[in-house]
Amino acid sequence: MDKWKGIIGQGFTPKQFREYVAGLSWDDWLAEFIVLHHTAVPSLVQRPSGFTREHLLGLEKYYRDEMGWSAGPHLFVDDYMIWVFTPLTVPGVHAKSFNARSIGLEMLGNYDVEAFTSGRGEMVRENAVAAIAMLSAALDIDPDSLMFHRDEPNTTKTCPGRHVDKATIIQAVKDYVTSEPAPGFTQLSASQADLTQTQFKSEEFGRAKEYLPVFQAAADAYQWPAELEAVMRQALGPRWMAWVLMGIASRESRFGLLLDEDGRGDGGHGHGIMQVDDRSHAAFCDGEGWQDLRSSLEYVHHSVIVPSFNYLGENCFELVKEDYEALFMATVATYNCGPGNVRKALEAGTDVDSLTTGRDYARDVLARAKALYGALS
């Protein structure tokens, strides 16, 4: 089985999807056309509330573990959201002869039997047309190149359903493209322009936007003390942990820009965007999970950040004067130099960053987090 390419697993409204597409960079692969599918199973009746993230995680398990595929379709569209499954910047798996050159879009429903021009089917249609139009504009794809799955020479399927007419869809896409602004790269605000000029190159900023949903999903899994939540929300908003994780990713690898072709840094010891070090985490680095950002974020959650926070809370809470913000800053510093060294610094009465690289690790991570929050929130 080829290496699994991971999923984004995030749902967007059409407006949010426009912004998401605008932040992507197709540096290694560029789709030439779009292929439209329907799910058939599940049907609209079987998903009365549309998709959820849990549904996408189930699909990931199905495609990866049961089918043995390297990826799945790129998008799943229901009557509420446009869900990004396989990253739009890599080839997916959805129609054998078309995979290498196309983006695959799955519409929720069985349009051999369910209505496509009224009710929920019409809402699915509208979201699918919006997604196709935005991608066509962003990638300079001719709407007339749209393919249906049934056009694939190796299939006998009716997908995306007998009730779906290609000429009608293509015309709807053209109408949408001409009536809506192209997604493209939106003009940077003053705060974003300052961000790219001072700390971030434009390529890094683009990667930050691309990976934002992955970091947000990882951050949502944390459970922090109410006292810490209160102070950090004031500084970085309700999803503050996402910006902290992104600050770490920026400091460690510039979201991967500093890594070699094998995805490693720090003389080969740092693994992946989060730079998990094989000298301290050999078992994880010996596997393949570090190559997937979502897996790396889950690992550092359970094996690095929370254990460090708990260790310092048990041994150093009085040293930080029972200040939860200071305790968290110390936890961030442990990502660079380990909890033992941070404890030594606190016991010596020195700054938590005194034993980190550059003696500024935690401060720099939080500064990056605040800059990203100001630009992307």
N, C-alpha and C positions, 0 to 999 in steps of 0.2 A: 504494500500500500504506500502511495506517495504521502509525503508529509502533509498533515492537515493544516490548512491555511488560516484557521481561526475564523471567528465571526465578530461582527460589531454588536449585533443584538440590541439595537436601539431603534425606537419608533419616532417618527417625525410627522408633524403636520406638513402640508405642502409648503407653507412659508418657511418652516424650520428646515425642511429638506433643501430648499433653495440655498439657504445659508450654509448648510452642511456641504453641498456639492461645490459651492464657491470656494471652500477651504481646502479642497482636495488637489493633489498634484499627481498627474499620471506620468511619472518619470520612466517607469520600467515597462508599462503595458498600456496600450490605448485601444479601447474597443472600437470596432468599425461599424457595428450595427447593434440593434436591440432585438431580443427575441421575447415574444409575449406568450405566456402560459396561463392556464388555470390550474388550481390545485385539484379539482374534481373531488378528492377526498383529502381534507375535510371540505364539506360544502358550507354554504351560508347557514343552512339549518343546523349543522353540527358545530358551528362557531357563532352562536347568537350575539356574542360581544366582541367578535373579531379576535385578532391574535393578542397574545401577551408575551412577555419576555420568557416565561416558563415554556410556552409553546415553542419558541425559537430554540431554547436549550434542548428540548426534546427532539427537534429536527436536527440539531447538531449531532446529538447522539445517534440518531438514525443514519444520517449520511456518513458520519465518520466511522462509527463502530459496527453498524449492521451492513451498510453498503460498501464500506471500505474505500469511499471516495476521498479525494483530497480537498474537496470543497462542495458547496451546493449552489443554488441560484443566488443571485446578488440581492434581489429585493422580493419581499412578500408584501402585497398591498391588500388592505381590507377597506371597509367603509369608513374607517376612522383615521388610519395612519398609513404612512409609507415606512415599512420596516426594512432596515439595512441588515442583511444576513452576511453573505460573503463580502469582504471589502471590495468596493467598486474599482479599486486600483490594481486588482489581480484577476486573472481568468477564473471563472467559476465552472461548475459542472451542472448542466441543465438540458443540453441537447447535443448529442454526440458530435455531429459534424460541425457544429457552430461554436463549441466551447471556447476554442482558442481565440476567436475574433469577436465575441459578442458579450453583451450584458444580458443576463436572464432575469425576467420579471414575472413572478407568479402572482396571479390575482386570486384572492380567496373566492371560492365558489365552484359550482359545477354548471357551466354554461351550455352544456348539452341539454339540460333540463330546467335550470333556474333562469329567471328573467335577468336580462342584462341592460335593459333600457328603462327600468322602473325600479322603485324600491331600493333595497340595499345594493342590488346589482348595479344600478345606475351610479350609486355613490362610489362603489369600487371602481367602476369605469372612469369616473371623474378623477379619482386619485391616481389611477394608472396613467391616464392621459397626461396629467400634470407631471408625473415622474419622468415619463418618456420625453416630454417636451423639454424639461429642464436639462436632462442628460444630453439630448440632441443638440441643444444650444451650447452647452458647456464643451462638448466633444466635437462639435462641428459635424454632426451626423445628419445625413439627409433623411427626413422622415419617411420618404418613399422607400428607404432600404429596410424598413421594419419587416421582421420575419415573424411568422407564427410557428409554434412548435410543429404543427402538422406540415409545414413546408420542408422540414428536415427529411432528407431522402431515406433515412433508415427507420422511420417510424410509420406506423399505421394509425396513430392516434388522431383524434379530432381536435386536440388541444390547440387553442384555448376555448374550444366549445363551438358547437354549431350555431349558437346564437350570436357569435362575435364576428362581425364583418370587417375585413381588413381595410377596405377603402374608407369606411366610415371612421375607423380609428385613426387612420393616417390623416384624414381631413381635420379631425378634432385636434390632433397634435399640431398640425400646421396653424390652425386658428389660435391655439394657445400660445405658440411661439411668437406669432405676430402681435398678440395682444398683451403679452407680459414681457417685462424686462428680462434679458438674458441673465442667468445666474453669474457666470464669469467670476472673476475676483473682484469683490466689492471694494470701493475706495476705502482706505483705512481712515479711521477717525484720528483725531489728534493724539489720543492716548495710544492707539495702536501704532501710529507712525513713530512716536517717541520710543515705544517698546522695541520696534525692529531696528532702530538706529542706535539704541544704547546697549541693550543686552542680547537681542535676538536678531539673527539674520532672517530675511524673509522666508527662507526655506524651513528654518526651525519653527517660525511662527505658523507656517502652513501645516507642518506636522502636528503642532500643538492642537490646531483646530481639528485636524483629522482624527486624532486620538482622544479628543475630549470625551466622547460618549463612553469609551472604554474606561477612562479614569473615573468618570462619574459613577458608572456601575460598580466599580471596585470600591469607591468611597462609601457608597450606600450600605455596604456590608459591615462597616465598622459600628461599634457601639461604645460610645465614650461617656464618661461621667457627666452629669448635667452641668456641673460647674465649669468643666472644660468647654462643653458645647456652647455655653452662654458667652464666654469671652471670645472664642474663635469665630462664632457667628457674627459678632460685632465687627471683626476685622475682615473676614473673608466670605460672609454670607452663609446661607443655610447649607450649602454643599461645600463647606470649607475644606474638607479633607481631600476632595478632588484636586483642588489647587495646590495643596501641600504635596500630594503625590506627584503632580506635574512639575512642581518646583524641584523635587528630587530628581525626576527624570531629566529635566533640563540641566541641572548641575552635573549629574553623573555622565550623561552621554549626548546632551543636546538632542534628546528624543531619537537617538540612534545615529546622528550625523557623524559622531566622532568614532564610531566603531569600524573595525576592519570588515572585509567582505564576508567573514564568518560570523559576524555579529558579536565580536569580543573586543574588549578594551583592557586597559591597565596591564599591558604586557601579556595579554591572553588570560588573565585571571578573572576579569570582570565579564559577566555573561549577560547579554541582552540589554535592552533599553534601561532597565533598572540596575544593571551592573551588579548582579548577584555574584559574590566572590567565591570561587571554588576552594579557597583556602579555609573558608569557614562553613561553606554549604556544599560540600563535595557531592553528597548524594543527589541533591537537586540538579547540580550542574552536570552530573554524569548522564542525566536523562535528557529529554528533548523539551521539557516544559518551559525552560528558560527562553526558548526561541519564540514563544507565544506571549505577547504582552499581558493578556488576561491571566494566564497561568502564573506569570511572574508576579503580578500584582497580588494575586491570591496567596502566593507563597510568602511574600514579604509581609503581608498582613498577619498571617498566622505564625510565622517563624522568625520575624525580625522586629517589626514595629510594636505589636501588642506585647510580646514577651519583654522587650526593652522597657516599655512604659511600665509594665507591672513590676519589673525588677527595680527600676528607679523609684517607683512609688513605695515599694516595701523597704528600700534601703536608704533613700535620699530625700524623702518628702520633707523632713525637717530641715535639711540642708538648703532646700529651695524655699524655705519659710512657708511651706504648705500652700504654695502658689501653683495652681494648675497650669497656667500659661507657661511659667518657668519650667515646670516639670515636662511639659510637652516640648519646649525648645530643647531641653536636654535630651529628650527621646529622639528628636530629629538629628542631633549631633551623633547619637549612637550609630546611626546608619553609616556614618563614615569611619568612626574610630572604635565602636563597640561600647557596650554598657559599662564594662570594667574600667575603661579609660575615662569615661565621663564621670563615673563615681570618684575616681582618683582626683580628677580636676575639682569636683565639688568639695571633696574632703580637704583638698589643699587650699580651698577658698579662692580658686581661680575661675575664670569664665568657662562655661561649658564647651566653648569652641577652642579652648587653649591647646588641646591635643588633636584637633582635626586638621586636615590638610588645608593649608593657607590660614588656619586659625579663624575661619569665618564661615564654616560649613552651614550651621543652623541659620545664622543671620542671612546668608546668601540664599539659601533655599526659601526662607520666608519672604525675602525681597522678590524673588522670582515668582513665588506664589501670588503675591499681591499684584505684581505687574500683569500676570496672566489673568487674574480675576478682573482687574480693571479693564483689560482689553477684550476679553472673551465672554464675560458674564452677561 
